[in-house]
Amino acid sequence: MPTWLRKQLRRAFIEKDRRQLKVLNQCWFYYKNSNEKNLLYRKHEQL
């Protein structure tokens, strides 16, 4: 998880900002899924 995202999640959690937590959670899943797809694509290119 990128440092900038961890910092923002921590801040939103401390401030109990549920809306921001939801947005950041969606960002994380989008980031994670897009990276996994890129890794799978690269593995197929190597074969």
C-alpha positions, 0 to 999 in steps of 0.5 A: 500500500502506498505511503500517501494512502496509508497516511490519508487512511490514518487521518480519516480514521482518527477524524472518524471521517466515514465518507473519506474512509469509503473513498480511500477504500475504493481507491485501494481496491481499484489500485490493488486490482489494477496492479494485479491485472498488470502483473498477470498481463506481464506474466502472459507476455513472458510466456 
